[in-house]
Amino acid sequence: MGRVLLAAVGIAAGAATLAVVLAAGSVAQDQSLGRALERLPPEQRVVRASWFGAYSPGLDARAEPVLREVLPERPIRALLFRQTSIDGKVFNLGAADRLSVWVRLRSGRLPRECSPRLCEVLQVAGTGSLPDVPFLRLRRVGRGDLVSKVPFLQTTAYGRTAEESYSFTSPKQAPPFLLTNDVTSAAALPIFRPIHRSYGWILPLGRHSLHPWSIDALKGRIARARSTLTTSSDYFDVSDPLSQLGSTVSANKVTARRLLLVGGQAAALLLAFVVLAAASGRAEAEATRARLARYGAARWQVVLLAVAEAAGLALVATLAGWAAGTGLAAVVANAADVPVGGALTHSSASPVGLGVAFGLAVAASAVLLLALHAPPVRLAHFSLTALDVAAIGCIGAIALALARGAADANTLASEGGTGVLLFLLPALIAFVAAVAAVRLLGPALRALERAARRLPVSARLAALSLARNPGYAGAAAAFLLVSVGLAAFSVDYRSTLRRAQSDQARFQTPVDVVLAPTGAGSPPLHAAIGAGKAERTMPVLRLDAQVGSGPGLRDITLLGLPREALRRPPFWRADFSSSSPAELAARVDPGRDVALHGVRLPGFARELTVPVQNRGDPAVVTANIATPISARSSLGRAPCGPKFPPPPAAVS
């Protein structure tokens, strides 16, 4: 009974760990996606429908129902008129819902109404007086600052931003930029009906409105909304930030698949306990079969009882462990401020997760059944049990995984089997190690028993007892081997991840300051570097070039570094190359002076005399250094040129 409970606890522990790992991957993806969304500027963290044109009633009735199918909330409306001049006074007028969110008051109050009789406005930029005509009574009730571009970034007049939309004149003479909080009334002002305007309907995306498991469905709803609106009018447009989050979503999928390595350790723990139960309970299982046969049980009855015992034990233990792991995952998701229901229904409690749990139960019951009841296979003087055959198969799978396995984004995206191999690799290695430990322990204990004949009686009895009944010792050795091996793997994998993070950070920000020219007319960089800091700088030359011709034309980048920098690069790992940095520097070192050789021009001379040999008759060419010339003869171009950076004139 104790062995049965021990195996059940091991299977449950492995299933619980795998359930937590699956849910943790979902939680990690959600948090990473939320951080990526928050890193975007606020004006880009929205789904925005825009329309530009003259006055057109009924736009809200066309746009809002469509956008509510994207997110179940009322969109924020915004309006921006084209720059207008009335009664000789130029101004800009806009409106937005929730105006108090987008502006900060400096004086006065927020506007309350907007009608032809009285339209209260808040001035947020510009200078100048406001028009006051019978059909437009503008009254400034406060002054403030526009603190968010969310309502006006893409709802622009002629594609111009809020700052640019009132800058038909010089920025120093910008007319007043006025805002009101009544979009419907401002859009219907009779005097503004001929004026073109831009509308915007905005759905902000928050951290709790976008999740990895809902992003595909959101993309589909946005695509349907875009199709519906643009079909109804060519002046509609719908934008969203999901394309900017594509790289984050892809990287999160790779990270979640790499977490399967931890899940593989959970499966290895399950297999270790199965090996433990098989090593310590096979003799008892054989005795039970013999006893049933003596009492007249048919063969099929014995087989059915064995299958029922193994399947029942594995199924109950796996489901119990999976339920415990799912509960723990719910606690983790709640602590991480991730929707518990969404995280679980798309991980451990999803159909795929439940399928994984059922697969674990089936695999555990099959391995347990074969380990306890499968007859050994005899080859000459050797006998192989079902565990031995399974271990040999696992060795082949390990070889396949090492031959084709990879954890980069491209491979994981294109080859789904790679993720499965990563999941199974630790478990397979641990299983092979456990079987090898059990098989090698028997001969080792028999050798110990022979060697202990000269030892005291107590040591001889202990060695003899272990040699005659190595089941418990083999189980303990197998479990200890698997535990230590997985612990070492975890430590090494953690150091690998830390090193990868450090390498990525160094690649993104290799140095604190980079000084680069802005154009062809920039001054030499060495003139901008202080003499006291010169020893801390590294000059780098990067040139774009092309090699080949026709279809074989290729773009290349030429990188130039000082010889000392090549010999001692700032960041170098031994696995970057089989050659050392000094060897690589020696390979690209020409071993001679590569400076251009030519005539050194005098420092203060205004003219330069160059003798040219023309078919045996000497000739003299006099050149004014201030103007470049070409000296030619019947033999061709004279070989002369500068030996240092080009001076004001050169002779060729």
Summary of the structure (lengths in Angstrom):
residues: 652
radius of gyration: 39.4
end to end distance: 99.8
largest distance: 127.5
contacts: 1927
relative contact order: 0.09
helix: 54%
strand: 17%
